[in-house]
Structures are given as C-alpha cells and as structure tokens.
Amino acid sequence: MKTEEQKVLDELYDRDQRWDYPDTKVSIKKEVTHPDARLHQIVSFIKSGVRILGYCFLPFELSIAAIILILSEAIGIIEEMV
C-alpha cells in the first residue's frame, strides 16, 4: 500500500495520469483547440481593405463612409471568432 506522500509524488511526476477526482477516476481535462491562424489572417486583410475603402470615401460621401466603416467593425467581430 502506498503512503500518501508516495501518492502525491507519483501524481506530481506522472502528469498524464492525473485524475481530477481520484476516487471515481473521472477526469475533466479539456482538449485545447487553437484558432485557425491562416483564416484569421485572411479575414483581417479583408477587414483592413474594407476599412481603407471606408476612409477613402470620407472626403466624398460621409454616410457611405460611415456604413463601410461600420461594416469593417462587423468584420472585425467575425475575425475574433475565427
């Protein structure tokens, strides 16, 4: 029978075998998924292009420029969700 100290040491050194609830052998480990960096970059470039277009419209038509800049902010929200 292992002592409590030995159980703690085993758990410290063997991280892959850790259980969150040792009595029930239930683990609540979650797999980490990373965002798609390439898709994030593409959406970011689109957002920047739309934003530049909106700034180009500022001297000519303020309402169209405002709509385009608001659209670029909506694309920014999508960018963060990708």
DRENPA-3360 file (N, C-alpha, C; in nm, 2 decimals, always signed):
BEGIN
1 = MKTEEQKV = +0.08/-0.12/+0.00/+0.00/+0.00/+0.00/+0.09/+0.12/+0.00 ~ +0.06/+0.22/-0.09/+0.14/+0.34/-0.10/+0.10/+0.44/+0.01 ~ +0.20/+0.51/+0.06/+0.17/+0.61/+0.15/+0.12/+0.73/+0.08 ~ +0.06/+0.83/+0.16/+0.01/+0.95/+0.10/+0.12/+1.03/+0.03 ~ +0.23/+1.03/+0.09/+0.35/+1.10/+0.03/+0.39/+1.04/-0.10 ~ +0.39/+0.91/-0.11/+0.42/+0.85/-0.23/+0.32/+0.87/-0.34 ~ +0.19/+0.87/-0.30/+0.08/+0.90/-0.40/+0.10/+1.05/-0.45 ~ +0.13/+1.14/-0.37/+0.15/+1.28/-0.41/+0.26/+1.29/-0.50;
9 = LDELYDRD = +0.37/+1.23/-0.47/+0.49/+1.23/-0.56/+0.47/+1.17/-0.69 ~ +0.39/+1.05/-0.69/+0.36/+0.99/-0.82/+0.28/+1.08/-0.91 ~ +0.18/+1.15/-0.84/+0.09/+1.24/-0.92/+0.17/+1.36/-0.97 ~ +0.27/+1.41/-0.90/+0.35/+1.52/-0.94/+0.43/+1.48/-1.06 ~ +0.49/+1.37/-1.06/+0.58/+1.33/-1.17/+0.51/+1.27/-1.29 ~ +0.39/+1.22/-1.27/+0.32/+1.15/-1.39/+0.20/+1.23/-1.42 ~ +0.22/+1.34/-1.49/+0.11/+1.44/-1.52/+0.01/+1.38/-1.61 ~ +0.04/+1.29/-1.70/-0.05/+1.24/-1.79/-0.15/+1.15/-1.73;
17 = QRWDYPDT = -0.12/+1.09/-1.61/-0.21/+1.00/-1.54/-0.29/+1.07/-1.43 ~ -0.29/+1.20/-1.43/-0.36/+1.27/-1.32/-0.51/+1.26/-1.34 ~ -0.58/+1.25/-1.23/-0.73/+1.25/-1.23/-0.77/+1.36/-1.15 ~ -0.88/+1.43/-1.19/-0.93/+1.54/-1.11/-1.01/+1.49/-0.98 ~ -1.06/+1.37/-1.00/-1.13/+1.30/-0.89/-1.08/+1.16/-0.87 ~ -0.98/+1.14/-0.79/-0.91/+1.01/-0.79/-1.00/+0.90/-0.75 ~ -1.09/+0.92/-0.66/-1.18/+0.81/-0.62/-1.27/+0.75/-0.73 ~ -1.31/+0.84/-0.82/-1.40/+0.80/-0.93/-1.34/+0.78/-1.06;
25 = KVSIKKEV = -1.21/+0.82/-1.07/-1.13/+0.81/-1.20/-1.20/+0.89/-1.31 ~ -1.26/+1.01/-1.27/-1.32/+1.10/-1.37/-1.23/+1.21/-1.39 ~ -1.20/+1.24/-1.51/-1.11/+1.35/-1.55/-1.19/+1.46/-1.62 ~ -1.17/+1.58/-1.58/-1.24/+1.69/-1.65/-1.14/+1.77/-1.74 ~ -1.04/+1.70/-1.79/-0.94/+1.76/-1.88/-1.01/+1.79/-2.01 ~ -0.98/+1.91/-2.06/-1.04/+1.95/-2.19/-0.94/+1.96/-2.29 ~ -0.97/+1.92/-2.41/-0.87/+1.93/-2.52/-0.87/+2.08/-2.57 ~ -0.75/+2.13/-2.59/-0.74/+2.27/-2.63/-0.74/+2.27/-2.78;
33 = THPDARLH = -0.82/+2.35/-2.84/-0.83/+2.37/-2.98/-0.78/+2.51/-3.01 ~ -0.69/+2.52/-3.10/-0.63/+2.65/-3.14/-0.70/+2.71/-3.26 ~ -0.71/+2.84/-3.26/-0.78/+2.90/-3.38/-0.70/+2.88/-3.51 ~ -0.77/+2.89/-3.62/-0.70/+2.88/-3.75/-0.64/+3.01/-3.78 ~ -0.50/+3.02/-3.77/-0.43/+3.14/-3.79/-0.44/+3.19/-3.93 ~ -0.44/+3.10/-4.03/-0.45/+3.14/-4.17/-0.58/+3.21/-4.20 ~ -0.69/+3.15/-4.15/-0.82/+3.21/-4.17/-0.84/+3.34/-4.10 ~ -0.78/+3.35/-3.98/-0.78/+3.48/-3.91/-0.71/+3.59/-3.99;
41 = QIVSFIKS = -0.60/+3.55/-4.05/-0.52/+3.65/-4.13/-0.60/+3.69/-4.25 ~ -0.66/+3.60/-4.32/-0.74/+3.64/-4.44/-0.85/+3.73/-4.40 ~ -0.93/+3.70/-4.29/-1.03/+3.79/-4.25/-0.98/+3.93/-4.21 ~ -0.86/+3.93/-4.14/-0.80/+4.05/-4.10/-0.77/+4.14/-4.22 ~ -0.71/+4.08/-4.33/-0.68/+4.15/-4.45/-0.81/+4.21/-4.52 ~ -0.91/+4.13/-4.52/-1.04/+4.18/-4.57/-1.09/+4.30/-4.49 ~ -1.08/+4.29/-4.36/-1.13/+4.39/-4.27/-1.05/+4.52/-4.30 ~ -0.91/+4.51/-4.31/-0.83/+4.62/-4.34/-0.86/+4.68/-4.47;
49 = GVRILGYC = -0.89/+4.60/-4.57/-0.92/+4.66/-4.70/-1.05/+4.73/-4.70 ~ -1.15/+4.68/-4.63/-1.28/+4.75/-4.62/-1.26/+4.88/-4.54 ~ -1.18/+4.88/-4.44/-1.16/+5.00/-4.36/-1.09/+5.10/-4.44 ~ -0.99/+5.07/-4.52/-0.92/+5.16/-4.61/-1.02/+5.22/-4.71 ~ -1.11/+5.13/-4.77/-1.21/+5.18/-4.86/-1.30/+5.28/-4.79 ~ -1.34/+5.26/-4.66/-1.42/+5.35/-4.59/-1.36/+5.48/-4.57 ~ -1.23/+5.48/-4.54/-1.16/+5.61/-4.52/-1.14/+5.68/-4.65 ~ -1.13/+5.61/-4.76/-1.13/+5.68/-4.89/-1.26/+5.75/-4.93;
57 = FLPFELSI = -1.37/+5.70/-4.88/-1.50/+5.77/-4.90/-1.52/+5.89/-4.81 ~ -1.45/+5.91/-4.71/-1.47/+6.02/-4.61/-1.48/+6.15/-4.68 ~ -1.39/+6.19/-4.77/-1.40/+6.33/-4.82/-1.51/+6.35/-4.92 ~ -1.57/+6.24/-4.97/-1.67/+6.25/-5.08/-1.81/+6.23/-5.03 ~ -1.83/+6.12/-4.95/-1.97/+6.09/-4.90/-1.96/+6.03/-4.76 ~ -2.00/+6.11/-4.67/-1.98/+6.08/-4.53/-2.07/+5.96/-4.49 ~ -2.19/+5.95/-4.54/-2.28/+5.84/-4.50/-2.23/+5.71/-4.55 ~ -2.19/+5.71/-4.67/-2.13/+5.58/-4.73/-2.01/+5.54/-4.65;
65 = AAIILILS = -1.92/+5.63/-4.62/-1.80/+5.61/-4.54/-1.84/+5.55/-4.41 ~ -1.94/+5.60/-4.34/-1.98/+5.55/-4.21/-2.03/+5.41/-4.22 ~ -2.11/+5.38/-4.32/-2.16/+5.25/-4.34/-2.05/+5.15/-4.37 ~ -1.95/+5.19/-4.45/-1.84/+5.10/-4.48/-1.76/+5.07/-4.35 ~ -1.73/+5.18/-4.28/-1.65/+5.16/-4.15/-1.73/+5.08/-4.05 ~ -1.86/+5.09/-4.04/-1.94/+5.00/-3.95/-1.93/+4.86/-4.00 ~ -1.93/+4.84/-4.13/-1.92/+4.71/-4.19/-1.78/+4.65/-4.15 ~ -1.68/+4.73/-4.16/-1.54/+4.68/-4.12/-1.54/+4.64/-3.97;
73 = EAIGIIEE = -1.61/+4.71/-3.89/-1.61/+4.67/-3.75/-1.69/+4.53/-3.73 ~ -1.79/+4.51/-3.81/-1.86/+4.38/-3.80/-1.77/+4.27/-3.85 ~ -1.69/+4.30/-3.95/-1.59/+4.20/-4.00/-1.49/+4.18/-3.89 ~ -1.45/+4.28/-3.81/-1.36/+4.26/-3.70/-1.41/+4.17/-3.59 ~ -1.54/+4.17/-3.57/-1.61/+4.08/-3.48/-1.60/+3.94/-3.53 ~ -1.62/+3.92/-3.66/-1.61/+3.79/-3.72/-1.47/+3.74/-3.71 ~ -1.37/+3.83/-3.73/-1.23/+3.80/-3.72/-1.19/+3.74/-3.59 ~ -1.25/+3.80/-3.48/-1.21/+3.75/-3.35/-1.28/+3.61/-3.32;
81 = MV = -1.38/+3.58/-3.39/-1.45/+3.45/-3.37/-1.39/+3.34/-3.45 ~ -1.30/+3.37/-3.54/-1.24/+3.27/-3.63/-1.12/+3.20/-3.56;
% end
